Amino acid sequence: MTQIGKPPCDDAAILHGVKASPCPAAAKQWTLVAAIIASSMAFIDGTVVNVALPAIQRDLHATVFDAQWVIESYALFLASLLLVGGTLGDRFGRRRLFVIGVAIFAAASIACAISGDVRQLIVARSMQGVGAALLVPGSLALISATFAQGERGPAIGT
């Protein structure tokens, strides 16, 4: 099939983003470390609960329906608010939203740990999803803003 013109994501659209700000190598490393750790927290948390689910069901006397919500509440809020998190980062600052996302995620993780019943756990998992939705797009945006175009691919790959 022949296409007339360029696709919507042409070179100008890709290069339209903010240019990388000059940063010392140490600052680049710490930005990358923070982005990797935060993104890892968010993505690992989406799957680690599956391993712990039998113990969660037993300890909190959760039904299969409850156990499904423990897993899906996180995924639901993460998926539904991911684009909102990116937009808020563009509007209010990538770093600010990234830090807020990490704080919400950490506080929600503590709430998960001290949950007394399955309902509290579901609400805390939902809040983890909100925090993850703020920190995940922020981590990629921080990498894009910190690393020059030639360094960006390896940094994101890392």
C-alpha positions, 0 to 999 in steps of 0.5 A: 500500500502506498502512503501519501505524505508522512505518517502522523509521527514524522520526524518533526513530531518526534523531535518536537519534545524538550531538548535535553538540559546539560547535566553532569554525568553524575546527575545523569546516572542518578536520574537513570537510577531513580527512573529504573528503580521507580519503574521497576517498583511499579511493574514488579508490583503488578505481578508480585501480588500474583505470587502472594495471592494464596497467602493473602486469601488465607490470611485475610479470608478473601474470596476469589472475587476479593482476590481478583479485585486485589489484582485488578484494582492496581491494573485498573487505576494504572491503565486508566490514569497513565495518560493523565499522569503524562499530561499532568507531568507536562503541565506541572513538571515532570520531576514534581509529578514523578516525586508525587507518584513515588510518594503516593506509591510508597504510602500506598505500599505501607497501607497495603502492608498494614491492611487489616482486611481485604477491603482495605487492601483493595483500596490501598492497591488502587492508590498504588495504581494511582501512584504508578500512573504518575511515576511511570510516564514521569520516569521516561520523561525525565530520561528524555529531558536529561539525556541528549538524543544520541544517549537516549536510546541506551538510557531508556533501554537500560 
